[in-house]
Structures are given as C-alpha cells and as structure tokens.
C-alpha cells in the first residue's frame, strides 16, 4: 500500500509512501488517500489527522506524470473522482495537520492547501508547475488559493510556475511554521496533540464555520455562526470545562 494509515491515540497518521518516485500520486493512491481521510472522519476516536510524505526527498511531487496526468489529458478520468483525497466535498470538519519536507509540487501543493495547519522543514521547496506544461492546478487550488492569499500573490504562484522556499511561503501566510528538518515531525505532532486535547465539538464547529461562513452575506453569516456556536455551548465537554473552571474558582 502506498498510502499508510494508523491511529495513535486521537491522531490518525496518513502517510504518502512512494519515496522512490518522490511520492508522486497514482490513480490508485488518490483513491486510497480519499478512503484514508474518510476513515479518519468517521472514526469517533480520531480528533485530528496528520499527513506526511515518506522518505527523505519529498512530501509529494504531485500527480504521476506517467499515469494520472495522461488519464486526465486523454479524457479517461474525471478529476472530481479525487474529491475525497482533496477534501473538496465540504463536510470534512476534523482538522488536518501537514508535515512537509523536500519537494512539494503540483498535486502535493494542492494536498497541502486542503490542510488546516502546515509545518514545513527549512529545506522544503514549493511550486505549481502546471501552467508551464499547459494544464492547470484544478484539485482545489483554483478555488482555494485566492481565498487563502492576497490575489496578486496567489496569481504569482499559479502563473509563473516558479519555485518558492518555505521561508517565502511562511512570510505570505501559507505556512504556520518553518523548522529544521530534524524538528519537523515533533513540531507537527505538537500541533496535532494540542488540537486533539481541545473539545472535539468546539474544534468541529470552528472548522465548519471557517469553511462555510466566510462567503455568506454578513447577516446570514452571523445567524449561521450563532446556530453553530450553540452546538458547542450545549456540548458535554463545554459543560465539563465550565464545571472545572467553577471548581478552580471556588478553591482559589
């Protein structure tokens, strides 16, 4: 299996494991990655997902140019079949942390954009090379990038096919942290563990709101926010947290 999956505590570890090909994604790997994400989504014990690439050279070099891309170019495959792998269905409210090292190109970059927290090693290199080869980054990037970055910077990334350092992407707000390679996994795990320790309903509501409210008219967004927030206020963990706070206050 080129997509690895295991659960450790409340964290689902998803690994792209084809290091001899820079973790380039085949058609089967996209299917398996989508299944792994759904497996984590549907497991009540899982509170956060950690996505990484195997080997020393790459997080993911993108879709396999000898198989996946020709299938798209020849009309033999509908890119929407990768929606689960790219978390495009709009109902994925568990946080995903990405640990990125080495090459993060094309489809690998697009996988990163689907995640919520992004930690990169200082040697990571990023690019969207599609336009230089006559096609486009259509696994969510045409929609996501202009929402995650200022317009001009998003267009620079998509139109120039240039390579960008982790430091540059952190500077424009696309990465949360850049760390030495040896600190990558522990830093990413630190984020995952901290999120896993939060109230699960609160975490779900925060991500759901972030994904669904930002493009509503303001009045509609506030009304939807109130409905979502009520779910958190009425949750068992919120009551437990309030009880714990009150006990501390009484003992102070």
MIDOSE-1310 file (N, C-alpha, C; in nm, 2 decimals, decimal comma, always signed):
residues 252
xxxx	+0,08/-0,12/+0,00/+0,00/+0,00/+0,00/+0,09/+0,12/+0,00; +0,06/+0,22/-0,09/+0,14/+0,34/-0,10/+0,08/+0,45/-0,02; -0,04/+0,43/+0,04/-0,10/+0,52/+0,14/-0,11/+0,44/+0,27; -0,04/+0,49/+0,37/-0,03/+0,43/+0,50/-0,13/+0,50/+0,60
xxxx	-0,19/+0,41/+0,68/-0,29/+0,47/+0,78/-0,27/+0,40/+0,91; -0,26/+0,47/+1,02/-0,27/+0,41/+1,15/-0,31/+0,52/+1,25; -0,37/+0,47/+1,36/-0,42/+0,57/+1,46/-0,34/+0,55/+1,59; -0,29/+0,66/+1,64/-0,22/+0,66/+1,77/-0,29/+0,75/+1,86
xxxx	-0,36/+0,70/+1,96/-0,44/+0,78/+2,05/-0,55/+0,85/+1,97; -0,55/+0,98/+1,97/-0,66/+1,05/+1,90/-0,61/+1,11/+1,76; -0,49/+1,06/+1,72/-0,44/+1,12/+1,60/-0,43/+1,01/+1,49; -0,49/+1,03/+1,37/-0,48/+0,94/+1,26/-0,36/+0,99/+1,18
xxxx	-0,27/+0,90/+1,16/-0,15/+0,93/+1,08/-0,17/+0,87/+0,94; -0,16/+0,96/+0,84/-0,18/+0,93/+0,70/-0,05/+0,96/+0,63; +0,01/+0,86/+0,57/+0,14/+0,87/+0,50/+0,13/+0,84/+0,35; +0,19/+0,93/+0,27/+0,21/+0,90/+0,13/+0,34/+0,83/+0,11
xxxx	+0,34/+0,70/+0,07/+0,46/+0,62/+0,08/+0,50/+0,56/-0,05; +0,56/+0,65/-0,13/+0,62/+0,61/-0,26/+0,75/+0,69/-0,28; +0,84/+0,67/-0,19/+0,95/+0,76/-0,19/+1,05/+0,75/-0,31; +1,05/+0,64/-0,37/+1,13/+0,62/-0,49/+1,09/+0,70/-0,61
xxxx	+0,96/+0,75/-0,60/+0,90/+0,83/-0,71/+0,86/+0,97/-0,65; +0,93/+1,01/-0,54/+0,90/+1,14/-0,48/+0,76/+1,15/-0,43; +0,70/+1,03/-0,40/+0,56/+1,02/-0,35/+0,46/+1,08/-0,45; +0,50/+1,07/-0,58/+0,40/+1,10/-0,69/+0,28/+1,02/-0,68
xxxx	+0,16/+1,08/-0,70/+0,03/+1,01/-0,68/-0,02/+0,94/-0,80; -0,04/+0,81/-0,79/-0,11/+0,74/-0,89/-0,26/+0,74/-0,87; -0,33/+0,69/-0,97/-0,48/+0,69/-0,96/-0,52/+0,61/-0,84; -0,46/+0,50/-0,82/-0,49/+0,41/-0,70/-0,46/+0,49/-0,57
xxxx	-0,35/+0,56/-0,57/-0,31/+0,63/-0,45/-0,42/+0,74/-0,41; -0,47/+0,81/-0,51/-0,57/+0,91/-0,48/-0,69/+0,84/-0,43; -0,73/+0,73/-0,48/-0,85/+0,66/-0,42/-0,82/+0,62/-0,28; -0,70/+0,57/-0,25/-0,67/+0,52/-0,12/-0,66/+0,64/-0,02
xxxx	-0,60/+0,75/-0,07/-0,59/+0,86/+0,02/-0,73/+0,92/+0,06; -0,82/+0,92/-0,04/-0,96/+0,96/-0,01/-1,02/+0,87/+0,10; -1,00/+0,74/+0,08/-1,05/+0,64/+0,18/-0,99/+0,66/+0,31; -0,86/+0,69/+0,32/-0,80/+0,71/+0,45/-0,86/+0,84/+0,52
xxxx	-0,88/+0,94/+0,45/-0,94/+1,06/+0,51/-1,08/+1,03/+0,56; -1,16/+0,96/+0,48/-1,29/+0,93/+0,52/-1,29/+0,84/+0,64; -1,20/+0,74/+0,65/-1,19/+0,65/+0,76/-1,16/+0,73/+0,89; -1,07/+0,83/+0,88/-1,05/+0,92/+1,00/-1,17/+1,00/+1,03
xxxx	-1,24/+1,05/+0,93/-1,36/+1,14/+0,96/-1,46/+1,06/+1,03; -1,48/+0,93/+1,00/-1,59/+0,85/+1,05/-1,55/+0,78/+1,18; -1,43/+0,79/+1,23/-1,38/+0,73/+1,35/-1,40/+0,83/+1,46; -1,49/+0,80/+1,56/-1,51/+0,90/+1,67/-1,39/+0,91/+1,76
xxxx	-1,30/+0,81/+1,76/-1,18/+0,82/+1,84/-1,08/+0,92/+1,79; -1,09/+0,95/+1,66/-0,99/+1,03/+1,59/-1,04/+1,18/+1,60; -0,95/+1,26/+1,65/-0,98/+1,41/+1,66/-0,90/+1,49/+1,57; -0,79/+1,44/+1,51/-0,71/+1,52/+1,42/-0,63/+1,42/+1,33
xxxx	-0,60/+1,47/+1,21/-0,53/+1,39/+1,11/-0,39/+1,45/+1,09; -0,29/+1,37/+1,08/-0,15/+1,42/+1,05/-0,11/+1,36/+0,92; -0,09/+1,44/+0,82/-0,05/+1,40/+0,68/+0,10/+1,42/+0,66; +0,17/+1,32/+0,61/+0,31/+1,34/+0,58/+0,35/+1,26/+0,46
xxxx	+0,47/+1,28/+0,41/+0,53/+1,20/+0,30/+0,64/+1,12/+0,35; +0,66/+1,00/+0,29/+0,77/+0,91/+0,33/+0,90/+0,95/+0,26; +1,01/+0,90/+0,32/+1,14/+0,92/+0,26/+1,20/+1,05/+0,29; +1,32/+1,08/+0,24/+1,40/+1,20/+0,27/+1,38/+1,31/+0,17
xxxx	+1,32/+1,28/+0,05/+1,33/+1,38/-0,06/+1,20/+1,46/-0,08; +1,09/+1,41/-0,04/+0,97/+1,48/-0,09/+0,85/+1,45/+0,01; +0,77/+1,56/+0,02/+0,63/+1,54/+0,07/+0,55/+1,48/-0,03; +0,54/+1,54/-0,15/+0,47/+1,48/-0,26/+0,50/+1,57/-0,39
xxxx	+0,55/+1,50/-0,49/+0,58/+1,57/-0,62/+0,46/+1,59/-0,71; +0,34/+1,55/-0,66/+0,22/+1,58/-0,74/+0,17/+1,45/-0,80; +0,08/+1,47/-0,90/+0,02/+1,35/-0,97/+0,13/+1,29/-1,06; +0,12/+1,16/-1,07/+0,22/+1,09/-1,15/+0,20/+1,13/-1,30
xxxx	+0,31/+1,18/-1,36/+0,31/+1,23/-1,49/+0,30/+1,12/-1,60; +0,33/+0,99/-1,56/+0,32/+0,88/-1,65/+0,19/+0,81/-1,65; +0,10/+0,84/-1,55/-0,03/+0,77/-1,54/-0,14/+0,87/-1,51; -0,14/+0,94/-1,40/-0,26/+1,02/-1,36/-0,28/+1,13/-1,46
xxxx	-0,18/+1,21/-1,49/-0,19/+1,32/-1,58/-0,24/+1,28/-1,72; -0,17/+1,17/-1,78/-0,22/+1,13/-1,91/-0,37/+1,09/-1,91; -0,41/+1,02/-1,80/-0,55/+0,98/-1,79/-0,65/+1,10/-1,79; -0,61/+1,21/-1,73/-0,68/+1,34/-1,73/-0,68/+1,40/-1,87
xxxx	-0,56/+1,41/-1,93/-0,54/+1,47/-2,05/-0,61/+1,41/-2,17; -0,63/+1,27/-2,16/-0,70/+1,20/-2,26/-0,84/+1,18/-2,24; -0,90/+1,25/-2,13/-1,04/+1,24/-2,10/-1,08/+1,10/-2,05; -0,99/+1,02/-2,00/-1,03/+0,89/-1,95/-1,06/+0,89/-1,80
xxxx	-1,05/+1,01/-1,74/-1,07/+1,02/-1,60/-1,12/+1,15/-1,56; -1,22/+1,16/-1,47/-1,28/+1,28/-1,42/-1,21/+1,32/-1,29; -1,15/+1,44/-1,29/-1,08/+1,48/-1,17/-1,16/+1,49/-1,05; -1,29/+1,50/-1,06/-1,38/+1,51/-0,94/-1,38/+1,37/-0,87
xxxx	-1,33/+1,27/-0,93/-1,32/+1,14/-0,85/-1,21/+1,15/-0,74; -1,13/+1,26/-0,75/-1,03/+1,28/-0,64/-1,08/+1,37/-0,53; -1,20/+1,40/-0,53/-1,25/+1,50/-0,44/-1,23/+1,46/-0,29; -1,25/+1,33/-0,26/-1,22/+1,29/-0,12/-1,08/+1,30/-0,08
xxxx	-0,99/+1,28/-0,18/-0,84/+1,29/-0,15/-0,81/+1,44/-0,12; -0,88/+1,53/-0,19/-0,85/+1,67/-0,18/-0,95/+1,74/-0,08; -1,03/+1,67/-0,01/-1,12/+1,72/+0,09/-1,20/+1,83/+0,03; -1,26/+1,81/-0,08/-1,34/+1,91/-0,16/-1,49/+1,90/-0,14
xxxx	-1,54/+1,80/-0,06/-1,68/+1,78/-0,05/-1,75/+1,87/+0,05; -1,67/+1,95/+0,12/-1,73/+2,05/+0,21/-1,79/+2,00/+0,34; -1,77/+1,88/+0,38/-1,82/+1,83/+0,51/-1,71/+1,76/+0,59; -1,58/+1,81/+0,57/-1,47/+1,75/+0,64/-1,43/+1,84/+0,75
xxxx	-1,48/+1,82/+0,87/-1,46/+1,92/+0,98/-1,37/+1,87/+1,09; -1,29/+1,77/+1,06/-1,18/+1,73/+1,15/-1,05/+1,80/+1,10; -0,97/+1,86/+1,19/-0,85/+1,93/+1,14/-0,75/+1,84/+1,09; -0,68/+1,89/+0,99/-0,57/+1,81/+0,92/-0,44/+1,89/+0,93
xxxx	-0,34/+1,83/+0,99/-0,21/+1,89/+1,00/-0,11/+1,83/+0,90; -0,04/+1,91/+0,83/+0,06/+1,86/+0,73/+0,20/+1,88/+0,77; +0,28/+1,78/+0,76/+0,42/+1,79/+0,78/+0,49/+1,78/+0,65; +0,56/+1,88/+0,60/+0,60/+1,90/+0,47/+0,76/+1,91/+0,46
xxxx	+0,82/+1,82/+0,38/+0,96/+1,83/+0,37/+1,00/+1,81/+0,22; +1,11/+1,86/+0,18/+1,16/+1,84/+0,04/+1,07/+1,89/-0,06; +1,04/+1,82/-0,17/+0,96/+1,86/-0,28/+0,81/+1,86/-0,25; +0,75/+1,97/-0,27/+0,60/+1,99/-0,26/+0,55/+2,06/-0,38
xxxx	+0,53/+1,98/-0,49/+0,50/+2,04/-0,62/+0,36/+2,00/-0,67; +0,30/+2,08/-0,75/+0,18/+2,04/-0,82/+0,07/+1,99/-0,73; +0,03/+1,86/-0,75/-0,07/+1,79/-0,67/-0,03/+1,79/-0,52; +0,10/+1,78/-0,49/+0,14/+1,79/-0,35/+0,11/+1,92/-0,29
xxxx	+0,13/+2,03/-0,36/+0,10/+2,16/-0,31/-0,06/+2,17/-0,29; -0,13/+2,11/-0,38/-0,28/+2,11/-0,37/-0,32/+2,03/-0,25; -0,26/+1,92/-0,22/-0,29/+1,85/-0,09/-0,26/+1,94/+0,03; -0,15/+2,01/+0,03/-0,12/+2,10/+0,14/-0,23/+2,20/+0,16
xxxx	-0,28/+2,26/+0,05/-0,38/+2,36/+0,06/-0,51/+2,31/+0,12; -0,54/+2,18/+0,12/-0,66/+2,13/+0,18/-0,64/+2,11/+0,33; -0,52/+2,12/+0,38/-0,50/+2,10/+0,52/-0,52/+2,23/+0,60; -0,52/+2,22/+0,73/-0,55/+2,34/+0,82/-0,43/+2,40/+0,89
xxxx	-0,34/+2,31/+0,93/-0,21/+2,36/+0,99/-0,10/+2,30/+0,91; +0,00/+2,38/+0,87/+0,11/+2,34/+0,78/+0,24/+2,37/+0,84; +0,32/+2,27/+0,87/+0,45/+2,28/+0,92/+0,55/+2,23/+0,81; +0,65/+2,31/+0,78/+0,75/+2,27/+0,67/+0,89/+2,27/+0,73
xxxx	+0,97/+2,18/+0,67/+1,11/+2,19/+0,71/+1,17/+2,30/+0,62; +1,29/+2,35/+0,67/+1,35/+2,47/+0,61/+1,40/+2,44/+0,47; +1,42/+2,31/+0,44/+1,46/+2,27/+0,30/+1,35/+2,24/+0,20; +1,22/+2,26/+0,25/+1,11/+2,23/+0,16/+1,11/+2,33/+0,04
xxxx	+1,07/+2,28/-0,07/+1,06/+2,36/-0,19/+0,92/+2,34/-0,25; +0,85/+2,45/-0,30/+0,72/+2,45/-0,34/+0,70/+2,51/-0,48; +0,61/+2,45/-0,56/+0,58/+2,50/-0,69/+0,45/+2,45/-0,74; +0,39/+2,53/-0,82/+0,27/+2,49/-0,90/+0,31/+2,50/-1,05
xxxx	+0,37/+2,39/-1,10/+0,43/+2,40/-1,24/+0,33/+2,38/-1,35; +0,20/+2,36/-1,32/+0,11/+2,31/-1,42/+0,10/+2,40/-1,54; +0,09/+2,53/-1,52/+0,08/+2,62/-1,64/+0,19/+2,61/-1,74; +0,31/+2,58/-1,69/+0,42/+2,56/-1,78/+0,41/+2,44/-1,87
xxxx	+0,33/+2,35/-1,83/+0,31/+2,23/-1,91/+0,17/+2,23/-1,98; +0,10/+2,34/-1,97/-0,02/+2,36/-2,05/-0,15/+2,31/-1,98; -0,14/+2,28/-1,85/-0,26/+2,24/-1,78/-0,27/+2,33/-1,65; -0,37/+2,30/-1,56/-0,39/+2,39/-1,45/-0,40/+2,31/-1,32
xxxx	-0,38/+2,37/-1,21/-0,39/+2,31/-1,08/-0,54/+2,31/-1,03; -0,61/+2,20/-1,07/-0,76/+2,20/-1,06/-0,81/+2,11/-0,95; -0,72/+2,07/-0,86/-0,76/+1,98/-0,75/-0,79/+2,07/-0,62; -0,85/+2,18/-0,65/-0,89/+2,27/-0,54/-0,82/+2,40/-0,54
xxxx	-0,70/+2,41/-0,61/-0,62/+2,53/-0,60/-0,68/+2,65/-0,67; -0,75/+2,63/-0,78/-0,81/+2,74/-0,85/-0,92/+2,81/-0,76; -0,97/+2,74/-0,67/-1,07/+2,79/-0,57/-1,00/+2,84/-0,45; -0,92/+2,75/-0,39/-0,86/+2,78/-0,26/-0,76/+2,89/-0,25
xxxx	-0,67/+2,89/-0,35/-0,55/+2,98/-0,33/-0,59/+3,13/-0,32; -0,68/+3,17/-0,40/-0,72/+3,31/-0,40/-0,80/+3,34/-0,27; -0,85/+3,24/-0,20/-0,92/+3,26/-0,07/-0,82/+3,26/+0,04; -0,71/+3,19/+0,02/-0,61/+3,18/+0,13/-0,50/+3,29/+0,13
xxxx	-0,49/+3,36/+0,01/-0,38/+3,45/+0,00/-0,43/+3,58/-0,07; -0,36/+3,69/-0,06/-0,39/+3,81/-0,14/-0,39/+3,77/-0,29; -0,47/+3,83/-0,37/-0,49/+3,80/-0,51/-0,36/+3,80/-0,59; -0,28/+3,90/-0,58/-0,16/+3,91/-0,66/-0,06/+3,80/-0,63
xxxx	-0,05/+3,77/-0,50/+0,04/+3,66/-0,46/-0,01/+3,53/-0,51; -0,14/+3,50/-0,50/-0,19/+3,38/-0,55/-0,17/+3,36/-0,70; -0,19/+3,47/-0,77/-0,17/+3,47/-0,91/-0,02/+3,45/-0,95; +0,07/+3,50/-0,87/+0,21/+3,48/-0,90/+0,25/+3,33/-0,88
xxxx	+0,19/+3,27/-0,78/+0,22/+3,13/-0,76/+0,17/+3,04/-0,87; +0,05/+3,07/-0,92/-0,02/+2,99/-1,02/+0,03/+3,02/-1,16; +0,07/+3,15/-1,19/+0,10/+3,18/-1,33/+0,25/+3,17/-1,37; +0,34/+3,18/-1,27/+0,48/+3,18/-1,30/+0,55/+3,04/-1,31
xxxx	+0,49/+2,94/-1,24/+0,55/+2,81/-1,22/+0,68/+2,82/-1,16; +0,71/+2,92/-1,08/+0,84/+2,94/-1,02/+0,85/+2,84/-0,89; +0,97/+2,82/-0,84/+0,99/+2,75/-0,72/+1,00/+2,85/-0,60; +0,94/+2,82/-0,49/+0,93/+2,91/-0,38/+0,99/+2,83/-0,25
xxxx	+1,06/+2,91/-0,17/+1,11/+2,85/-0,05/+1,00/+2,84/+0,06; +1,03/+2,76/+0,16/+0,94/+2,75/+0,27/+0,93/+2,89/+0,34; +1,05/+2,96/+0,35/+1,05/+3,09/+0,42/+0,96/+3,19/+0,35; +0,96/+3,19/+0,21/+0,87/+3,28/+0,14/+0,73/+3,25/+0,17
xxxx	+0,69/+3,12/+0,16/+0,55/+3,08/+0,19/+0,51/+3,11/+0,33; +0,60/+3,10/+0,42/+0,56/+3,13/+0,56/+0,54/+3,29/+0,57; +0,62/+3,36/+0,50/+0,61/+3,51/+0,50/+0,48/+3,56/+0,45; +0,42/+3,48/+0,35/+0,30/+3,53/+0,30/+0,18/+3,46/+0,36
xxxx	+0,20/+3,38/+0,47/+0,10/+3,33/+0,55/+0,04/+3,20/+0,50; +0,11/+3,12/+0,42/+0,06/+3,00/+0,37/+0,11/+2,88/+0,45; +0,21/+2,90/+0,54/+0,26/+2,80/+0,63/+0,25/+2,86/+0,77; +0,23/+2,77/+0,87/+0,23/+2,81/+1,01/+0,37/+2,81/+1,07
xxxx	+0,46/+2,72/+1,03/+0,59/+2,72/+1,09/+0,69/+2,66/+0,99; +0,81/+2,71/+1,00/+0,92/+2,65/+0,93/+1,03/+2,61/+1,03; +1,07/+2,49/+1,03/+1,16/+2,44/+1,13/+1,27/+2,35/+1,07; +1,38/+2,33/+1,14/+1,48/+2,24/+1,08/+1,43/+2,10/+1,06
xxxx	+1,48/+2,03/+0,96/+1,43/+1,90/+0,92/+1,41/+1,81/+1,04; +1,51/+1,81/+1,13/+1,51/+1,72/+1,24/+1,39/+1,75/+1,34; +1,34/+1,87/+1,33/+1,23/+1,91/+1,43/+1,09/+1,90/+1,36; +1,09/+1,86/+1,23/+0,96/+1,86/+1,16/+0,85/+1,78/+1,22
xxxx	+0,87/+1,65/+1,24/+0,77/+1,57/+1,29/+0,73/+1,60/+1,43; +0,82/+1,63/+1,52/+0,78/+1,67/+1,65/+0,70/+1,79/+1,66; +0,74/+1,89/+1,57/+0,66/+2,01/+1,57/+0,52/+1,99/+1,52; +0,51/+1,91/+1,41/+0,37/+1,88/+1,36/+0,29/+1,80/+1,46
xxxx	+0,36/+1,70/+1,52/+0,29/+1,63/+1,62/+0,24/+1,71/+1,74; +0,33/+1,81/+1,77/+0,29/+1,91/+1,88/+0,16/+1,98/+1,85; +0,15/+2,03/+1,72/+0,02/+2,09/+1,68/-0,10/+1,99/+1,69; -0,07/+1,86/+1,64/-0,18/+1,76/+1,64/-0,22/+1,73/+1,78
xxxx	-0,13/+1,71/+1,87/-0,16/+1,67/+2,01/-0,24/+1,79/+2,08; -0,19/+1,91/+2,05/-0,26/+2,02/+2,12/-0,41/+2,03/+2,07; -0,43/+2,02/+1,94/-0,57/+2,02/+1,89/-0,65/+1,90/+1,94; -0,58/+1,78/+1,95/-0,65/+1,67/+2,00/-0,70/+1,68/+2,14
xxxx	-0,63/+1,77/+2,22/-0,67/+1,79/+2,35/-0,78/+1,89/+2,37; -0,82/+1,96/+2,27/-0,93/+2,05/+2,28/-1,07/+1,98/+2,27; -1,17/+2,06/+2,30/-1,31/+2,00/+2,30/-1,34/+1,96/+2,15; -1,38/+1,84/+2,13/-1,40/+1,79/+1,99/-1,51/+1,87/+1,92
xxxx	-1,62/+1,90/+1,99/-1,73/+1,97/+1,93/-1,69/+2,11/+1,90; -1,61/+2,18/+1,99/-1,56/+2,31/+1,96/-1,47/+2,31/+1,84; -1,38/+2,22/+1,83/-1,29/+2,21/+1,71/-1,37/+2,19/+1,58; -1,47/+2,10/+1,59/-1,55/+2,08/+1,47/-1,63/+2,20/+1,43
xxxx	-1,68/+2,27/+1,52/-1,76/+2,39/+1,49/-1,67/+2,50/+1,44; -1,55/+2,52/+1,49/-1,46/+2,62/+1,44/-1,42/+2,59/+1,30; -1,39/+2,47/+1,26/-1,35/+2,44/+1,12/-1,48/+2,45/+1,03; -1,59/+2,40/+1,08/-1,71/+2,41/+1,00/-1,74/+2,56/+0,97
xxxx	-1,73/+2,64/+1,07/-1,76/+2,78/+1,05/-1,66/+2,85/+0,95; -1,53/+2,81/+0,97/-1,43/+2,87/+0,88/-1,45/+2,83/+0,73; -1,50/+2,71/+0,71/-1,52/+2,66/+0,57/-1,65/+2,71/+0,51; -1,75/+2,74/+0,59/-1,88/+2,76/+0,54/-1,94/+2,90/+0,55
xxxx	-1,88/+2,99/+0,64/-1,94/+3,12/+0,67/-1,88/+3,23/+0,59; -1,76/+3,22/+0,55/-1,69/+3,34/+0,50/-1,74/+3,41/+0,38; -1,82/+3,33/+0,30/-1,87/+3,39/+0,18/-2,02/+3,42/+0,18; -2,08/+3,40/+0,30/-2,22/+3,44/+0,31/-2,23/+3,59/+0,33
xxxx	-2,35/+3,65/+0,30/-2,37/+3,79/+0,34/-2,36/+3,80/+0,49; -2,32/+3,91/+0,54/-2,28/+3,93/+0,68/-2,40/+3,89/+0,77; -2,52/+3,93/+0,75/-2,63/+3,90/+0,84/-2,65/+3,75/+0,84; -2,65/+3,68/+0,72/-2,66/+3,54/+0,72/-2,55/+3,47/+0,79
xxxx	-2,43/+3,52/+0,77/-2,31/+3,46/+0,84/-2,33/+3,46/+0,99; -2,37/+3,58/+1,04/-2,38/+3,59/+1,19/-2,49/+3,49/+1,24; -2,60/+3,48/+1,17/-2,71/+3,39/+1,21/-2,66/+3,24/+1,21; -2,59/+3,21/+1,10/-2,53/+3,07/+1,10/-2,43/+3,05/+1,20
xxxx	-2,35/+3,15/+1,23/-2,25/+3,14/+1,34/-2,32/+3,11/+1,47; -2,43/+3,18/+1,50/-2,50/+3,16/+1,63/-2,55/+3,01/+1,64; -2,60/+2,96/+1,53/-2,66/+2,83/+1,53/-2,54/+2,72/+1,55; -2,43/+2,74/+1,49/-2,32/+2,65/+1,50/-2,26/+2,66/+1,65
xxxx	-2,25/+2,79/+1,69/-2,19/+2,81/+1,83/-2,27/+2,74/+1,94; -2,40/+2,74/+1,92/-2,49/+2,68/+2,02/-2,46/+2,53/+2,04; -2,42/+2,47/+1,93/-2,38/+2,33/+1,94/-2,26/+2,31/+2,04; -2,17/+2,40/+2,03/-2,05/+2,39/+2,12/-2,09/+2,43/+2,26
xxxx	-2,17/+2,53/+2,28/-2,21/+2,57/+2,42/-2,29/+2,46/+2,49; -2,37/+2,38/+2,41/-2,45/+2,28/+2,47/-2,38/+2,15/+2,48; -2,26/+2,14/+2,44/-2,19/+2,01/+2,43/-2,15/+1,96/+2,57; -2,13/+1,83/+2,59/-2,08/+1,78/+2,72/-1,95/+1,83/+2,76
xxxx	-1,86/+1,85/+2,66/-1,72/+1,90/+2,70/-1,73/+2,04/+2,75; -1,82/+2,12/+2,69/-1,83/+2,26/+2,74/-1,88/+2,26/+2,88; -1,98/+2,18/+2,91/-2,03/+2,17/+3,05/-1,92/+2,13/+3,15; -1,84/+2,03/+3,10/-1,73/+1,98/+3,19/-1,63/+2,09/+3,21
xxxx	-1,60/+2,16/+3,10/-1,50/+2,27/+3,11/-1,55/+2,38/+3,20; -1,67/+2,41/+3,20/-1,73/+2,52/+3,28/-1,73/+2,47/+3,43; -1,76/+2,34/+3,45/-1,76/+2,29/+3,59/-1,62/+2,29/+3,64; -1,52/+2,25/+3,56/-1,38/+2,26/+3,61/-1,34/+2,40/+3,64
xxxx	-1,38/+2,49/+3,56/-1,35/+2,63/+3,59/-1,41/+2,68/+3,72; -1,53/+2,64/+3,74/-1,60/+2,68/+3,87/-1,54/+2,62/+3,99; -1,49/+2,50/+3,98/-1,42/+2,43/+4,09/-1,29/+2,50/+4,12; -1,22/+2,54/+4,02/-1,10/+2,62/+4,04/-1,12/+2,75/+4,11
xxxx	-1,23/+2,82/+4,07/-1,27/+2,95/+4,13/-1,30/+2,93/+4,27; -1,37/+2,82/+4,31/-1,41/+2,80/+4,45/-1,30/+2,77/+4,53; -1,20/+2,70/+4,48/-1,08/+2,66/+4,56/-0,97/+2,77/+4,56; -0,98/+2,87/+4,48/-0,88/+2,98/+4,48/-0,88/+3,06/+4,61
